[in-house]
Amino acid sequence: MKSCIAWLLALSMGLAEEPLPNTKIEALPRSAALPTDTPAKVALGRLLFFDPILSATRDIACATCHHPQHGWADGRPTPLGVHATGIGPTRQLVKNAEFMSLRRNTPTILNVAFNGIESDKPFDPAQAPMFWDNRMQSLEAQALAPIRQREEMRGDACSEVEAVPLMIERLKAIPEYVKLFATEITSERVAQAIAAYERTLITPDTPFDRFMRGDESAMSREQQHGMEVFQKAGCVLCHNGPMLSDFKLHAIGLGDSTSQRHEFRTPTLRNLKHTAPYFHHGGNLSLEEVLFFYDRLMDQAAETLEGGDTSTLPPLDPLLRKMNMLPEDHAPIAAFLEALNSDDYDQTTPPRVPSGLPVPGGQATHENH
């Protein structure tokens, strides 16, 4: 009893360390679908996702910033929302537009249906954390957020309170949507349809997933060695579970004008080949840059976490003290990360949408099957 009390006292004083996280890594489930995700609902969600009619300005769809041509992200450091043209890195503001790019990098929606999944714990999609700061839970809640945001899909066409009700009115004025919904069009049903579609955009059959399910030939020897190095270096302290993310907020020395705490969610390491640039600010263009960033971070962590001068530096996560990534670990880790990539995901776009507005990326259908 005395030792327990002493440990609790030490923990309260910052002298004892918290238990280490579950560092298991494992394959994704083969499906993210819910029992209510009917083919009709998924098809409706697909059309809504690509239709600019959801935006108050009628010039941007969900797919504008989450496009299959760019790994279901946008390939930009930070996205441009309303009053811009094009998709991907070439997207630019229209003439005389005063809107600036958003502050945070566009995460891919590949596997976003698995956000919050952890090893050895029940998974509740209704509690799935969304955005870089985990400020919302569930795909359904997230689906309507950009519609309300001025810089994303609202502009100055209406107020934040009016954005979703006016979107519903626009959908009700389109006979094809009235037929497809086959019931009253509500914001809840719009969100449910979009979420059902997003739950189909998964990559559960990467070389890593096949290896973890027992196919020893799915990963090369180099990739298997890289996985061991990845674990030994301590990367799994945060990048764990089926998504290679603990979905917790961590401070790794990167600032943001919107967050004084400098903490952001651990991003998934899946499909990094398709989703550059990296970090919440999109400031690192390659995996090599990311690995060198962690090299420098190791030096910073050693200084600030071991009693050095912290007066001019942002706070760092104590877990960094447990990391031990060496320069010679870069190549093996990069080889392992390659095993988390997959080209086998839906890369199609609908040839048209019910509103008749232009489909982001043009009318062509892009497919890789």
N, C-alpha and C positions, 0 to 999 in steps of 0.2 A: 504494500500500500504506500509506504514512504517513497519508494522508487517511482511509483506512478505519479504521486503528487509532485515529486521533484521534476519529473519529465514535463508535466503540464505547466509548471511554473517556468521552466526553462523555455518551453515553447512560447509562452505568453511574453517572455522577455526577448524573444528572437534568438535564443541561444541553442535551441534544439531544432533539428530539421524535420520538416513534414515528411510523411511516408512518400516514397517514390511512386510515380504513376504506373499503371498497367502498361507495359511496353510491348505487349503482344501485337504482331501484325498478322493479318489474315486476309483471305479472299473475300470479295464482295458477295452478297447474296445474288442469285441469278436474276432476280426480278425485284422491282420496287413498287409494282402495281398494287393498288388497293382493290378490294372486292367491288367497289363502286365504280372503278375505272372501266367503263364499257367502251367498245370500239367507237361508238357514236360520240361519246363524250371526248375521247382522245382526238378524234377527227375535228370536232368543233374547236377544241382547245388549240389545235394546230393552226386553224384559220385565224382565230383570234390573236394568236401569238405573232402572226405575220401581217396583221391588218393595221395600217396606220389610223384607222377610224377610232382606235382606243385613245389616241392622243388628242388633246383639246385643239391642237394646231393642225391635226390631220396630216402631219408630215413625218411622223416617226412611229415605228412599231416596236414591240419588245425585241423582235428579231434584228432591228437595226444595230443594236449594241450586243446582241447575243446571236451571232450568225454562224451557220455551219461552215461557211468558207473560212472562218477564223476560229475553229475549235469551239464554237458556241460562245465565244467572247468577241472582242473587236480588234485585237491586235494593236491597240493604242496604249500609251502610258495611262491616260485618263480619257474618259469618253466625252463626246460632244452629243448633247441631246437635241432639243428643239432648235429650229432655225439653222439647220446644217444639212448638207447634202452628201450622198455617197455612203459607203460603209467601209469599215476597217481603217487602216492607217491613212488612207487618202481622204477620209471624211473631213470636210471643212465647213466653216460657217458660211451662210449665204451673205451676199453683199449687204453691208450696212447693219448686219446683225451685231448686237452688243453682248450676247450671251457668251459666257466663258465655259471652258470645259469643267466637268465635275472634278471633285478633289481626289477621288479614289478609283483605282484601277477596276475595270470590269471583270468580275470573276466569271469563269466558264460556268454554264449550267449543266455541263456533262456531269452526271452523278450527283447533282445537287439534291436529288431525291433522297440521298443517303446522308445528308447533313445531320450530324449529331449521333451517328451510329458509333457504338463503342463495343469493344470486345467484352464478352461475358456479362453483358447487361442488356435488358430488354430495350428495344428501339421503339420510340413513340414519335411518329412523323408529325404529330400535332405540336410537339415541343422542339422541332428541329430549328437550330439557330440559323439566322440569315444575316447577311451583310457582314462587312469587315469588323463591325463592333457588336455583333450578335443582338442588335437592338430589336429584332422581330423574331417570332417563332412561327414556323410552318410555311410551306410553299404557298398556301392559299393567302396568308396574310401578306407575304412578300409580293404577290402578283399585282396587288392594287397600289402598292406604295409608289412606284414610279409614275403612275397616272396622276397622283396628287402633287408630285414634286415639280416646282417651277422649271428648274433647269433640265429635267429629264423629259417629261411628256406633256406638261401643262402650259408652259410659257406664261404669257400674260392674257391668255384668251378667257380665263375665268379665275375665280378664287379657288383656293385649296379645297374648301368645303364643297364647292359646286362641281369639282372635277369628275368625281365618280358618278353622281346622279346625271350629269349631262352626257357622260359616256353611255350610260344605260339608255337614255333617250335617243341617242344617235343609233344605237344598235336596234332599238325597237322600230325605227323608221326604215329599216332595211328588210324587205320581205323574206329574203333568203335566210337571214338570221332568225327571224320569227319562226320560220319553218324548222330550222335546225335545232333550236332550243326546245321546240315542241311543248313548251310550258312558259310560264312567265319569266321574262328576262330580268334577272336580279344581279346585283353585284356579287352575291355569294355564289351564284351559279357560274358567272363569268370566271371568278377565281378558281372554282373547283374544276372547270374545264381546262383552264390553262395549266393548273397543277397536274391534272391527269396526263396531259401531253408531256409535260416536263419529266414525269416519272418514267417515260419511255426512253429518255435520252441518257442511257447508261452504258458503261463499258465493263461488264463483269467477267470478260474473257480475255484479259491481257495475259502475256506470258507469266507474269507473277501470279495471277489468279489460278491459272492452270497448274503451275508448279505447286502452289499451296494446296491444291485439291489432289495432288498425288502424281502429276505428270512430271517426272524428274527430268525429262528432256525439254521441257518448255522454256527453261531458262538456261543460258549458256553457263559454262564454268566461271567465266569472268563475271557474269551477273550474280551468280550464287556467291562468289567471293565478295562482290560489292555489297550484297545484302548483309553479310557477316560484318564487313567494315562499317556499314551504316549503323548497325546495332551497337558495335563496340565503341564507335565514336560518340554515341549518346544521342544521335539524331532521333531515336525512337522515344526519347523522353517527351517530346511534343508530337512527333509524326508517328502516331501509332494507330492501332485499330484497322478496320477494313478500308477506311478512306485515307490512311496515313495522315490523320489529323486528330488531335484531341478536342478540337473545337472550343478550346479555351483561349482567353485573351492573355497575351504575353508581351512584355516590353523587351525589345531587342535593340534599343538605341535609335529607332527611327521615329522622328517626330511627325506631328500633324497639327495644323492650325486649329482643327476642330476638336482635338483631344489633348488636354493637358497631361493626361496620364501616359500617353504614348504607348498604349496597349492595343494590339490588334489580334484578331483570331488567327490561329495556325492554319495556313492554307493547305488544301490537299496537295499531294505530290503526284497525283494521277494526271496523265496526259499533258505533262509539261511541254512535250514537244510541240503541241498545238496551241499553247496558251501564253506564250511570251507577249509582252514583258512581265516582269515579276515584282512581287511585293505590293503593298497597298498603294504605293505611289507610282507603280509601273516604271521605276527608275533603273531597273536592271534588265538589260536586253537579252542576256544569255545566262545559261546555267553556270558557265565559268565565272561570270561576274558574281552570281549568288554565292558560289563556293568561296571566292576570294573575300566577299563581304564577311562570311563567317570566320575566315582566317583572321581578319582584322578584329572581329567581334571577340574572338578568344583572348586577344591581347587586352582589349578594353575591359572584358569581364574580369580578367585576372587582376587588373588594377583596381577596379571599382568594387568588386565583391570581396577582395582580400584586404580591405582597409585603406585603400588608396584615396586620393582626392576625388570626391564625387561632386564638388560644388559646381562645376561647369558642365557636368554630364547628366543626361536623363537617367532615371533609375533603370536598372536592368533586372530581368527575371532571375531569381536565385538558382533556377534549374541550370542556367548557363555554367554554373560552377561544376556541374557534373559532366559537361561535354569535354571531349578530348579529340577533336578532329585535327589531323595533321595534314600538311600539304600533300604528302604522298597518298592520302586517302581520297583526294579529289577524283582521280580517274576511276577507281573502283566504284565509288558512290555514283558517279555519272553513269557507269555501266548498269548499275542496279536500277537507277531511275528510268533508264530506257525500257526496262522490263515492265514498267507501269504504264506504258503507252499502248494505245490501240487505235487503229484506223477503222475498225469495224463498228461504226456508229452511224446513225441516221444523218445523212448529209443532204437530204432533199429539201427543196423549197416548193411550196404550192405554186402552180402556174398563175393563179389568180386568187383574189379574196373577194368575199361578198360585197364589200363596199365599192369595188371597182378602182380603188386607189392603187398606186404602184406598189408592188411587192419589193421589199428591201433586197437589193442585190440583183434586180432585174427579173425578167420573166423566165429565164432559163431554169431548168431543173438540174441541180448538181447532185451527183450520186457517186458513191464509191462502194459498189458491191459487185 
